[in-house]
């Protein structure tokens, strides 16, 4: 027969793991949307970096 305290600890740990699984699944589901947002944000920065050398030459910097 299993110790009741041991069963309680196992049950509590399973509940913790279930909660952690839910949290991680939610975070993982957010990753593609955040990557898309970053791609959109990076595009103008890259464009500016490409244009910056030409702008500096024209300004005499």
Secondary structure, DSSP 8 states (H G I E B T S, - for coil): ---HHHHHHHHHHHHHHHHHHHHHHHHHHHHHHHHHHHHHHHHHHHHHHHHHHHHHHHHT-
